[in-house]
Amino acid sequence: MRPDVRRWLRRRTFSATTWGAAELAEARRAQGTTVSVVLPALDEEATVGAIVTAIREALVLRAPLVDEVVVVDSGSADRTAAVAAAAGARVVDTATVLAGHGRVPGKGEALWKGLAATSGDLVVFVDADLVGFDPQFVVGLLGPLLTDPGIGYVKALYDRPLSTPEGIVPSGGGRVTELLARPLLNAFWPELAGFVQPLSGEYAGRRELLERVPFVSGYGVEFGLLVDLAAVAGVDALAQVDVGTRRHGHQSDAALGRMAAQILQTALSRRPGAGVPADRLLQFLRTADGVEAVSWDVGVTERPPMRTVRAGTARPGSRS
């Protein structure tokens, strides 16, 4: 493992259990800091209401940590907007926010317009399809931002149970992460290899920093934010928080393929130079003490065309 990544993992990886909501509410009151929570949503009536309710009850009413909860609806065909509003969220439609810029499809568009529709100094993004949502997710993401002014962006790390015909496997979700995003980061941005869940949909940042970078309209938004924020603020301004387990629905392989294509487009448009990619891959295992990094050599060697080999070994006067 690269020494800089080892140092970053030690300094910038936290546990959500480190902080309590009341403690952080007092810290943000003392600082005069405001907090917005944004949920991008498209046809999530089955889950969005419970998430909004949990955040409002725990972090607005019980411990005043969050100032506003905003659901950004991307034109849902179901009752997402009505359910979210009934639960107490302010609901905005991507068609009405920054209307002069039009509307394009994709999750990143909802996040970008959610940033425009809110006013908090700190902005927390939470996917609207989570099952069994725990408001400690939000507490954990805000912890580093409210206790360390040197940190500007925080991503969640977690286990993702995978649903299979044989039942629930404790881990194994995040196929696009393991098959595409992690190899890309290790190859071209190895300084970011320490992020356990680079594509996680739960993260928080300082508005002043988030407003300095572009938002990719589709599923490449998380990858783009990670790379761009590291370029703008430096890797040490980025952190991650272990929130335990995250449960949500799983998509088909075809849908994941489309997601991967958008992430690949995002990565290729940011690829630094044309040098040889790094040949180490950092992966992570859950242990009793948290997560353990395991480094692998994934370098490849290209053998020359056999025709050139035969030509080089042919004896003088012989036919190749």
LUMTI-91638 format. One record per residue (C-alpha): x, y, z; residue in one letter. Coordinates in Angstrom, 2 decimals, decimal comma. Last residue first. Layout:
<rs>
<r><u>X</u><v>Y</v><w>Z</w><type>A</type></r>
...
</rs>
This chain:
<rs>
<r><u>11,36</u><v>-17,41</v><w>-40,28</w><type>S</type></r>
<r><u>13,40</u><v>-19,18</v><w>-42,96</w><type>R</type></r>
<r><u>16,99</u><v>-19,96</v><w>-42,12</w><type>S</type></r>
<r><u>20,11</u><v>-18,15</v><w>-43,47</w><type>G</type></r>
<r><u>21,04</u><v>-16,76</v><w>-40,08</w><type>P</type></r>
<r><u>19,17</u><v>-18,60</v><w>-37,39</w><type>R</type></r>
<r><u>15,67</u><v>-17,34</v><w>-36,47</w><type>A</type></r>
<r><u>15,32</u><v>-16,13</v><w>-32,90</w><type>T</type></r>
<r><u>14,32</u><v>-12,52</v><w>-33,66</w><type>G</type></r>
<r><u>11,99</u><v>-13,47</v><w>-36,49</w><type>A</type></r>
<r><u>10,27</u><v>-16,05</v><w>-34,33</w><type>R</type></r>
<r><u>9,69</u><v>-13,46</v><w>-31,63</w><type>V</type></r>
<r><u>8,46</u><v>-10,90</v><w>-34,16</w><type>T</type></r>
<r><u>5,91</u><v>-13,38</v><w>-35,54</w><type>R</type></r>
<r><u>4,90</u><v>-14,32</v><w>-32,03</w><type>M</type></r>
<r><u>3,57</u><v>-10,82</v><w>-31,44</w><type>P</type></r>
<r><u>5,26</u><v>-9,33</v><w>-28,37</w><type>P</type></r>
<r><u>4,27</u><v>-10,35</v><w>-24,84</w><type>R</type></r>
<r><u>2,38</u><v>-7,74</v><w>-22,86</w><type>E</type></r>
<r><u>2,89</u><v>-7,90</v><w>-19,10</w><type>T</type></r>
<r><u>0,12</u><v>-7,11</v><w>-16,64</w><type>V</type></r>
<r><u>0,17</u><v>-5,41</v><w>-13,26</w><type>G</type></r>
<r><u>-2,56</u><v>-6,38</v><w>-10,82</w><type>V</type></r>
<r><u>-0,38</u><v>-6,56</v><w>-7,69</w><type>D</type></r>
<r><u>-2,81</u><v>-6,74</v><w>-4,79</w><type>W</type></r>
<r><u>-3,17</u><v>-4,69</v><w>-1,62</w><type>S</type></r>
<r><u>-5,55</u><v>-5,65</v><w>1,19</w><type>V</type></r>
<r><u>-7,08</u><v>-2,95</v><w>3,39</w><type>A</type></r>
<r><u>-8,85</u><v>-4,04</v><w>6,57</w><type>E</type></r>
<r><u>-12,18</u><v>-2,58</v><w>7,64</w><type>V</type></r>
<r><u>-13,57</u><v>-2,22</v><w>11,16</w><type>G</type></r>
<r><u>-12,10</u><v>-3,93</v><w>14,22</w><type>D</type></r>
<r><u>-14,01</u><v>-7,21</v><w>13,91</w><type>A</type></r>
<r><u>-13,04</u><v>-7,32</v><w>10,26</w><type>T</type></r>
<r><u>-14,69</u><v>-6,26</v><w>7,00</w><type>R</type></r>
<r><u>-12,38</u><v>-6,71</v><w>4,02</w><type>L</type></r>
<r><u>-11,19</u><v>-4,00</v><w>1,66</w><type>F</type></r>
<r><u>-9,50</u><v>-3,84</v><w>-1,73</w><type>Q</type></r>
<r><u>-6,44</u><v>-1,87</v><w>-2,90</w><type>L</type></r>
<r><u>-5,28</u><v>-2,61</v><w>-6,43</w><type>L</type></r>
<r><u>-1,68</u><v>-1,98</v><w>-7,47</w><type>R</type></r>
<r><u>-0,37</u><v>-1,62</v><w>-11,04</w><type>D</type></r>
<r><u>-0,54</u><v>2,15</v><w>-11,47</w><type>A</type></r>
<r><u>-1,53</u><v>3,25</v><w>-14,95</w><type>P</type></r>
<r><u>1,16</u><v>3,92</v><w>-17,60</w><type>V</type></r>
<r><u>1,06</u><v>7,53</v><w>-18,71</w><type>G</type></r>
<r><u>-1,53</u><v>9,18</v><w>-20,93</w><type>A</type></r>
<r><u>-2,29</u><v>12,32</v><w>-18,97</w><type>G</type></r>
<r><u>-4,74</u><v>12,42</v><w>-16,07</w><type>P</type></r>
<r><u>-8,08</u><v>10,76</v><w>-16,89</w><type>R</type></r>
<r><u>-10,88</u><v>13,25</v><w>-16,31</w><type>R</type></r>
<r><u>-13,04</u><v>12,68</v><w>-19,41</w><type>S</type></r>
<r><u>-12,23</u><v>8,98</v><w>-19,20</w><type>L</type></r>
<r><u>-13,53</u><v>8,79</v><w>-15,64</w><type>A</type></r>
<r><u>-16,89</u><v>10,38</v><w>-16,38</w><type>T</type></r>
<r><u>-17,39</u><v>8,24</v><w>-19,48</w><type>Q</type></r>
<r><u>-16,53</u><v>5,15</v><w>-17,44</w><type>L</type></r>
<r><u>-19,02</u><v>6,15</v><w>-14,74</w><type>I</type></r>
<r><u>-21,72</u><v>6,56</v><w>-17,38</w><type>Q</type></r>
<r><u>-20,92</u><v>3,16</v><w>-18,88</w><type>A</type></r>
<r><u>-20,95</u><v>1,55</v><w>-15,43</w><type>A</type></r>
<r><u>-24,48</u><v>2,81</v><w>-14,81</w><type>M</type></r>
<r><u>-25,61</u><v>1,40</v><w>-18,13</w><type>R</type></r>
<r><u>-24,04</u><v>-1,95</v><w>-17,25</w><type>G</type></r>
<r><u>-25,65</u><v>-1,83</v><w>-13,83</w><type>L</type></r>
<r><u>-29,03</u><v>-1,51</v><w>-15,52</w><type>A</type></r>
<r><u>-28,28</u><v>-4,54</v><w>-17,70</w><type>A</type></r>
<r><u>-27,06</u><v>-6,53</v><w>-14,68</w><type>D</type></r>
<r><u>-30,35</u><v>-5,83</v><w>-12,95</w><type>S</type></r>
<r><u>-30,56</u><v>-3,47</v><w>-10,00</w><type>Q</type></r>
<r><u>-30,50</u><v>-4,19</v><w>-6,29</w><type>H</type></r>
<r><u>-32,79</u><v>-2,55</v><w>-3,76</w><type>G</type></r>
<r><u>-31,39</u><v>-0,93</v><w>-0,65</w><type>H</type></r>
<r><u>-29,61</u><v>-1,82</v><w>2,56</w><type>R</type></r>
<r><u>-26,63</u><v>-0,05</v><w>4,09</w><type>R</type></r>
<r><u>-24,72</u><v>-1,58</v><w>6,99</w><type>T</type></r>
<r><u>-22,26</u><v>0,03</v><w>9,39</w><type>G</type></r>
<r><u>-21,91</u><v>3,80</v><w>9,08</w><type>V</type></r>
<r><u>-18,11</u><v>3,87</v><w>8,68</w><type>D</type></r>
<r><u>-17,15</u><v>7,46</v><w>7,90</w><type>V</type></r>
<r><u>-14,91</u><v>8,69</v><w>5,10</w><type>Q</type></r>
<r><u>-12,72</u><v>11,77</v><w>4,67</w><type>A</type></r>
<r><u>-11,66</u><v>14,38</v><w>2,12</w><type>L</type></r>
<r><u>-9,68</u><v>17,56</v><w>2,88</w><type>A</type></r>
<r><u>-6,50</u><v>15,43</v><w>3,00</w><type>D</type></r>
<r><u>-7,04</u><v>14,48</v><w>-0,64</w><type>V</type></r>
<r><u>-6,56</u><v>18,06</v><w>-1,82</w><type>G</type></r>
<r><u>-9,16</u><v>20,82</v><w>-2,14</w><type>A</type></r>
<r><u>-9,66</u><v>21,32</v><w>-5,88</w><type>V</type></r>
<r><u>-8,16</u><v>18,11</v><w>-7,29</w><type>A</type></r>
<r><u>-9,61</u><v>15,97</v><w>-4,50</w><type>A</type></r>
<r><u>-12,98</u><v>17,65</v><w>-5,08</w><type>L</type></r>
<r><u>-12,80</u><v>16,81</v><w>-8,79</w><type>D</type></r>
<r><u>-11,95</u><v>13,12</v><w>-8,32</w><type>V</type></r>
<r><u>-14,57</u><v>12,48</v><w>-5,65</w><type>L</type></r>
<r><u>-17,23</u><v>14,60</v><w>-7,32</w><type>L</type></r>
<r><u>-16,74</u><v>12,86</v><w>-10,67</w><type>G</type></r>
<r><u>-17,04</u><v>9,39</v><w>-9,19</w><type>F</type></r>
<r><u>-20,19</u><v>10,36</v><w>-7,30</w><type>E</type></r>
<r><u>-21,77</u><v>12,02</v><w>-10,35</w><type>V</type></r>
<r><u>-21,06</u><v>9,24</v><w>-12,83</w><type>G</type></r>
<r><u>-24,59</u><v>7,95</v><w>-12,36</w><type>Y</type></r>
<r><u>-26,01</u><v>10,72</v><w>-14,53</w><type>G</type></r>
<r><u>-25,86</u><v>14,52</v><w>-14,73</w><type>S</type></r>
<r><u>-22,19</u><v>14,98</v><w>-13,84</w><type>V</type></r>
<r><u>-21,97</u><v>17,72</v><w>-11,21</w><type>F</type></r>
<r><u>-19,28</u><v>20,35</v><w>-11,74</w><type>P</type></r>
<r><u>-17,03</u><v>21,64</v><w>-8,93</w><type>V</type></r>
<r><u>-16,72</u><v>24,91</v><w>-6,99</w><type>R</type></r>
<r><u>-20,21</u><v>24,89</v><w>-5,48</w><type>E</type></r>
<r><u>-19,39</u><v>21,75</v><w>-3,49</w><type>L</type></r>
<r><u>-16,50</u><v>23,53</v><w>-1,76</w><type>L</type></r>
<r><u>-18,37</u><v>26,58</v><w>-0,47</w><type>E</type></r>
<r><u>-21,30</u><v>24,32</v><w>0,32</w><type>R</type></r>
<r><u>-19,24</u><v>22,24</v><w>2,72</w><type>R</type></r>
<r><u>-19,75</u><v>18,56</v><w>2,14</w><type>G</type></r>
<r><u>-21,78</u><v>15,49</v><w>2,93</w><type>A</type></r>
<r><u>-22,02</u><v>11,97</v><w>1,58</w><type>Y</type></r>
<r><u>-24,48</u><v>9,12</v><w>1,16</w><type>E</type></r>
<r><u>-24,82</u><v>7,71</v><w>-2,35</w><type>G</type></r>
<r><u>-21,66</u><v>5,63</v><w>-2,06</w><type>S</type></r>
<r><u>-19,69</u><v>5,39</v><w>-5,29</w><type>L</type></r>
<r><u>-16,19</u><v>5,57</v><w>-3,74</w><type>P</type></r>
<r><u>-17,14</u><v>3,00</v><w>-1,08</w><type>Q</type></r>
<r><u>-13,91</u><v>1,95</v><w>0,66</w><type>V</type></r>
<r><u>-12,04</u><v>5,12</v><w>-0,25</w><type>F</type></r>
<r><u>-8,36</u><v>4,39</v><w>0,34</w><type>G</type></r>
<r><u>-7,52</u><v>4,22</v><w>-3,36</w><type>A</type></r>
<r><u>-7,85</u><v>8,00</v><w>-3,72</w><type>L</type></r>
<r><u>-4,07</u><v>8,63</v><w>-4,04</w><type>E</type></r>
<r><u>-4,11</u><v>5,90</v><w>-6,69</w><type>P</type></r>
<r><u>-5,95</u><v>8,22</v><w>-9,12</w><type>W</type></r>
<r><u>-5,30</u><v>6,56</v><w>-12,49</w><type>F</type></r>
<r><u>-5,02</u><v>2,82</v><w>-11,83</w><type>A</type></r>
<r><u>-6,34</u><v>2,58</v><w>-8,28</w><type>N</type></r>
<r><u>-9,26</u><v>4,88</v><w>-9,10</w><type>L</type></r>
<r><u>-10,17</u><v>2,93</v><w>-12,23</w><type>L</type></r>
<r><u>-9,86</u><v>-0,45</v><w>-10,47</w><type>P</type></r>
<r><u>-12,15</u><v>0,78</v><w>-7,68</w><type>R</type></r>
<r><u>-14,78</u><v>2,21</v><w>-10,02</w><type>A</type></r>
<r><u>-15,06</u><v>-0,73</v><w>-12,41</w><type>L</type></r>
<r><u>-15,51</u><v>-4,27</v><w>-11,09</w><type>L</type></r>
<r><u>-15,53</u><v>-3,61</v><w>-7,35</w><type>E</type></r>
<r><u>-17,62</u><v>-0,44</v><w>-7,41</w><type>T</type></r>
<r><u>-19,93</u><v>-1,67</v><w>-10,16</w><type>V</type></r>
<r><u>-20,64</u><v>-4,80</v><w>-8,10</w><type>R</type></r>
<r><u>-21,54</u><v>-2,88</v><w>-4,97</w><type>G</type></r>
<r><u>-23,29</u><v>-5,63</v><w>-3,08</w><type>G</type></r>
<r><u>-21,25</u><v>-8,60</v><w>-1,94</w><type>G</type></r>
<r><u>-21,69</u><v>-8,54</v><w>1,81</w><type>S</type></r>
<r><u>-23,86</u><v>-10,31</v><w>4,37</w><type>P</type></r>
<r><u>-25,38</u><v>-12,59</v><w>1,67</w><type>V</type></r>
<r><u>-29,16</u><v>-12,54</v><w>1,86</w><type>I</type></r>
<r><u>-31,03</u><v>-15,59</v><w>0,59</w><type>G</type></r>
<r><u>-30,28</u><v>-18,54</v><w>-1,71</w><type>E</type></r>
<r><u>-31,77</u><v>-16,80</v><w>-4,77</w><type>P</type></r>
<r><u>-29,41</u><v>-13,90</v><w>-3,97</w><type>T</type></r>
<r><u>-29,84</u><v>-10,52</v><w>-2,23</w><type>S</type></r>
<r><u>-26,52</u><v>-8,82</v><w>-1,52</w><type>L</type></r>
<r><u>-25,82</u><v>-7,15</v><w>1,81</w><type>P</type></r>
<r><u>-23,88</u><v>-3,87</v><w>1,39</w><type>R</type></r>
<r><u>-21,35</u><v>-3,19</v><w>4,15</w><type>D</type></r>
<r><u>-20,58</u><v>0,45</v><w>4,78</w><type>Y</type></r>
<r><u>-18,50</u><v>3,51</v><w>3,93</w><type>L</type></r>
<r><u>-20,04</u><v>6,96</v><w>3,90</w><type>A</type></r>
<r><u>-18,33</u><v>9,87</v><w>2,20</w><type>K</type></r>
<r><u>-17,13</u><v>13,13</v><w>3,77</w><type>V</type></r>
<r><u>-16,15</u><v>16,41</v><w>2,11</w><type>Y</type></r>
<r><u>-14,54</u><v>19,58</v><w>3,48</w><type>G</type></r>
<r><u>-12,26</u><v>18,47</v><w>6,31</w><type>I</type></r>
<r><u>-9,74</u><v>21,02</v><w>7,63</w><type>G</type></r>
<r><u>-12,37</u><v>22,66</v><w>9,83</w><type>P</type></r>
<r><u>-12,49</u><v>19,49</v><w>11,99</w><type>D</type></r>
<r><u>-15,36</u><v>18,98</v><w>14,45</w><type>T</type></r>
<r><u>-18,44</u><v>19,97</v><w>12,48</w><type>L</type></r>
<r><u>-17,29</u><v>18,51</v><w>9,18</w><type>L</type></r>
<r><u>-15,97</u><v>15,31</v><w>10,77</w><type>P</type></r>
<r><u>-19,28</u><v>14,63</v><w>12,55</w><type>G</type></r>
<r><u>-21,67</u><v>15,60</v><w>9,75</w><type>L</type></r>
<r><u>-21,37</u><v>12,28</v><w>7,93</w><type>L</type></r>
<r><u>-21,79</u><v>10,34</v><w>11,17</w><type>G</type></r>
<r><u>-24,89</u><v>12,26</v><w>12,23</w><type>V</type></r>
<r><u>-26,46</u><v>11,77</v><w>8,80</w><type>V</type></r>
<r><u>-25,91</u><v>8,00</v><w>8,89</w><type>F</type></r>
<r><u>-27,05</u><v>8,05</v><w>12,53</w><type>Q</type></r>
<r><u>-30,48</u><v>8,77</v><w>11,03</w><type>P</type></r>
<r><u>-30,78</u><v>4,98</v><w>10,44</w><type>D</type></r>
<r><u>-32,64</u><v>3,90</v><w>7,30</w><type>F</type></r>
<r><u>-34,25</u><v>0,46</v><w>7,39</w><type>G</type></r>
<r><u>-34,37</u><v>0,33</v><w>3,59</w><type>V</type></r>
<r><u>-32,60</u><v>2,99</v><w>1,55</w><type>L</type></r>
<r><u>-34,19</u><v>4,07</v><w>-1,74</w><type>D</type></r>
<r><u>-34,06</u><v>7,86</v><w>-1,25</w><type>A</type></r>
<r><u>-30,28</u><v>8,20</v><w>-1,46</w><type>D</type></r>
<r><u>-28,87</u><v>10,68</v><w>1,06</w><type>V</type></r>
<r><u>-26,94</u><v>13,88</v><w>0,32</w><type>F</type></r>
<r><u>-25,85</u><v>16,09</v><w>3,23</w><type>V</type></r>
<r><u>-25,16</u><v>19,77</v><w>2,62</w><type>V</type></r>
<r><u>-23,25</u><v>21,95</v><w>5,09</w><type>L</type></r>
<r><u>-23,61</u><v>25,75</v><w>4,93</w><type>D</type></r>
<r><u>-27,30</u><v>25,11</v><w>4,33</w><type>G</type></r>
<r><u>-29,17</u><v>27,09</v><w>1,66</w><type>S</type></r>
<r><u>-31,07</u><v>24,59</v><w>-0,45</w><type>T</type></r>
<r><u>-32,60</u><v>24,67</v><w>-3,94</w><type>A</type></r>
<r><u>-29,32</u><v>25,14</v><w>-5,80</w><type>A</type></r>
<r><u>-27,65</u><v>22,15</v><w>-4,12</w><type>L</type></r>
<r><u>-30,78</u><v>20,12</v><w>-4,80</w><type>G</type></r>
<r><u>-30,49</u><v>21,19</v><w>-8,43</w><type>K</type></r>
<r><u>-27,04</u><v>19,65</v><w>-8,61</w><type>W</type></r>
<r><u>-28,16</u><v>16,52</v><w>-6,75</w><type>L</type></r>
<r><u>-31,19</u><v>16,07</v><w>-9,02</w><type>A</type></r>
<r><u>-29,03</u><v>16,51</v><w>-12,13</w><type>E</type></r>
<r><u>-26,54</u><v>14,00</v><w>-10,78</w><type>G</type></r>
<r><u>-29,28</u><v>11,40</v><w>-10,52</w><type>K</type></r>
<r><u>-30,08</u><v>11,48</v><w>-14,20</w><type>G</type></r>
<r><u>-32,22</u><v>13,02</v><w>-16,89</w><type>P</type></r>
<r><u>-31,66</u><v>16,53</v><w>-18,23</w><type>V</type></r>
<r><u>-33,76</u><v>19,54</v><w>-17,29</w><type>R</type></r>
<r><u>-33,66</u><v>23,05</v><w>-18,65</w><type>G</type></r>
<r><u>-31,01</u><v>25,58</v><w>-17,60</w><type>H</type></r>
<r><u>-33,57</u><v>28,39</v><w>-17,42</w><type>G</type></r>
<r><u>-35,61</u><v>26,29</v><w>-15,02</w><type>A</type></r>
<r><u>-32,96</u><v>26,62</v><w>-12,34</w><type>L</type></r>
<r><u>-35,28</u><v>24,54</v><w>-10,14</w><type>V</type></r>
<r><u>-38,73</u><v>24,03</v><w>-11,68</w><type>T</type></r>
<r><u>-38,09</u><v>20,96</v><w>-13,85</w><type>A</type></r>
<r><u>-36,02</u><v>19,27</v><w>-11,15</w><type>T</type></r>
<r><u>-39,09</u><v>19,22</v><w>-8,97</w><type>D</type></r>
<r><u>-39,01</u><v>20,44</v><w>-5,38</w><type>V</type></r>
<r><u>-40,39</u><v>18,81</v><w>-2,25</w><type>V</type></r>
<r><u>-39,98</u><v>20,28</v><w>1,23</w><type>R</type></r>
<r><u>-40,02</u><v>17,29</v><w>3,52</w><type>A</type></r>
<r><u>-42,54</u><v>16,71</v><w>6,32</w><type>G</type></r>
<r><u>-43,64</u><v>13,11</v><w>5,92</w><type>A</type></r>
<r><u>-46,70</u><v>14,23</v><w>3,94</w><type>A</type></r>
<r><u>-44,39</u><v>16,07</v><w>1,55</w><type>A</type></r>
<r><u>-42,33</u><v>12,93</v><w>0,94</w><type>A</type></r>
<r><u>-45,41</u><v>10,79</v><w>0,35</w><type>V</type></r>
<r><u>-46,91</u><v>13,33</v><w>-2,08</w><type>A</type></r>
<r><u>-43,67</u><v>13,73</v><w>-4,06</w><type>A</type></r>
<r><u>-43,01</u><v>9,99</v><w>-4,32</w><type>T</type></r>
<r><u>-46,58</u><v>9,14</v><w>-5,32</w><type>R</type></r>
<r><u>-45,68</u><v>7,34</v><w>-8,57</w><type>D</type></r>
<r><u>-44,63</u><v>8,62</v><w>-12,00</w><type>A</type></r>
<r><u>-41,63</u><v>10,47</v><w>-10,55</w><type>S</type></r>
<r><u>-40,39</u><v>13,53</v><w>-12,43</w><type>G</type></r>
<r><u>-36,90</u><v>13,85</v><w>-10,93</w><type>S</type></r>
<r><u>-38,14</u><v>14,75</v><w>-7,45</w><type>D</type></r>
<r><u>-35,69</u><v>16,60</v><w>-5,23</w><type>V</type></r>
<r><u>-36,61</u><v>15,89</v><w>-1,61</w><type>V</type></r>
<r><u>-35,50</u><v>18,63</v><w>0,77</w><type>V</type></r>
<r><u>-34,95</u><v>18,27</v><w>4,52</w><type>V</type></r>
<r><u>-34,13</u><v>21,55</v><w>6,23</w><type>E</type></r>
<r><u>-32,40</u><v>22,84</v><w>9,35</w><type>D</type></r>
<r><u>-30,72</u><v>19,65</v><w>10,58</w><type>V</type></r>
<r><u>-29,02</u><v>19,24</v><w>13,99</w><type>L</type></r>
<r><u>-31,86</u><v>20,30</v><w>16,26</w><type>P</type></r>
<r><u>-31,95</u><v>17,13</v><w>18,42</w><type>A</type></r>
<r><u>-35,47</u><v>15,79</v><w>18,96</w><type>R</type></r>
<r><u>-37,40</u><v>17,80</v><w>16,36</w><type>L</type></r>
<r><u>-34,96</u><v>18,24</v><w>13,47</w><type>V</type></r>
<r><u>-32,46</u><v>15,40</v><w>13,81</w><type>L</type></r>
<r><u>-34,36</u><v>12,44</v><w>15,25</w><type>A</type></r>
<r><u>-37,96</u><v>13,09</v><w>14,20</w><type>E</type></r>
<r><u>-37,11</u><v>14,91</v><w>10,98</w><type>R</type></r>
<r><u>-34,48</u><v>12,42</v><w>9,84</w><type>I</type></r>
<r><u>-36,61</u><v>9,35</v><w>10,59</w><type>A</type></r>
<r><u>-39,70</u><v>10,84</v><w>8,93</w><type>T</type></r>
<r><u>-37,77</u><v>11,74</v><w>5,78</w><type>V</type></r>
<r><u>-36,34</u><v>8,23</v><w>5,54</w><type>I</type></r>
<r><u>-39,72</u><v>6,57</v><w>6,18</w><type>A</type></r>
<r><u>-41,40</u><v>8,68</v><w>3,50</w><type>G</type></r>
<r><u>-38,74</u><v>8,02</v><w>0,87</w><type>V</type></r>
<r><u>-39,00</u><v>4,22</v><w>1,01</w><type>T</type></r>
<r><u>-42,01</u><v>2,89</v><w>-0,92</w><type>A</type></r>
<r><u>-42,68</u><v>6,17</v><w>-2,74</w><type>E</type></r>
<r><u>-39,27</u><v>5,98</v><w>-4,45</w><type>E</type></r>
<r><u>-40,24</u><v>6,65</v><w>-8,08</w><type>D</type></r>
<r><u>-37,31</u><v>8,98</v><w>-8,75</w><type>L</type></r>
<r><u>-35,74</u><v>10,68</v><w>-5,76</w><type>A</type></r>
<r><u>-32,70</u><v>12,81</v><w>-4,88</w><type>P</type></r>
<r><u>-32,71</u><v>13,30</v><w>-1,10</w><type>L</type></r>
<r><u>-31,05</u><v>16,50</v><w>0,15</w><type>V</type></r>
<r><u>-30,30</u><v>17,29</v><w>3,80</w><type>V</type></r>
<r><u>-29,47</u><v>20,91</v><w>4,65</w><type>S</type></r>
<r><u>-27,39</u><v>22,08</v><w>7,62</w><type>V</type></r>
<r><u>-26,72</u><v>25,56</v><w>8,99</w><type>T</type></r>
<r><u>-23,59</u><v>26,58</v><w>10,90</w><type>T</type></r>
<r><u>-23,64</u><v>29,29</v><w>13,58</w><type>G</type></r>
<r><u>-20,52</u><v>27,75</v><w>15,10</w><type>Q</type></r>
<r><u>-22,05</u><v>27,40</v><w>18,57</w><type>A</type></r>
<r><u>-25,25</u><v>26,02</v><w>17,08</w><type>R</type></r>
<r><u>-23,23</u><v>23,56</v><w>14,97</w><type>R</type></r>
<r><u>-21,43</u><v>22,28</v><w>18,02</w><type>A</type></r>
<r><u>-24,61</u><v>22,02</v><w>20,10</w><type>E</type></r>
<r><u>-26,33</u><v>20,00</v><w>17,39</w><type>A</type></r>
<r><u>-23,19</u><v>17,88</v><w>17,12</w><type>L</type></r>
<r><u>-23,39</u><v>16,83</v><w>20,77</w><type>E</type></r>
<r><u>-27,16</u><v>16,28</v><w>20,59</w><type>A</type></r>
<r><u>-26,81</u><v>14,03</v><w>17,53</w><type>A</type></r>
<r><u>-24,11</u><v>11,85</v><w>19,08</w><type>G</type></r>
<r><u>-20,65</u><v>11,34</v><w>17,65</w><type>W</type></r>
<r><u>-18,06</u><v>8,56</v><w>17,51</w><type>T</type></r>
<r><u>-20,68</u><v>5,99</v><w>16,49</w><type>T</type></r>
<r><u>-20,35</u><v>7,13</v><w>12,89</w><type>A</type></r>
<r><u>-16,85</u><v>5,66</v><w>12,81</w><type>S</type></r>
<r><u>-13,96</u><v>7,55</v><w>11,23</w><type>F</type></r>
<r><u>-11,42</u><v>7,20</v><w>8,43</w><type>T</type></r>
<r><u>-9,36</u><v>10,33</v><w>7,70</w><type>R</type></r>
<r><u>-6,21</u><v>10,02</v><w>9,78</w><type>R</type></r>
<r><u>-5,40</u><v>6,29</v><w>9,55</w><type>R</type></r>
<r><u>-6,70</u><v>5,85</v><w>6,02</w><type>L</type></r>
<r><u>-4,84</u><v>8,97</v><w>4,92</w><type>W</type></r>
<r><u>-1,56</u><v>7,72</v><w>6,37</w><type>R</type></r>
<r><u>-1,92</u><v>4,37</v><w>4,62</w><type>R</type></r>
<r><u>-2,83</u><v>6,15</v><w>1,37</w><type>V</type></r>
<r><u>0,28</u><v>8,35</v><w>1,61</w><type>D</type></r>
<r><u>2,48</u><v>5,31</v><w>2,33</w><type>P</type></r>
<r><u>1,23</u><v>3,49</v><w>-0,79</w><type>R</type></r>
<r><u>0,00</u><v>0,00</v><w>0,00</w><type>M</type></r>
</rs>
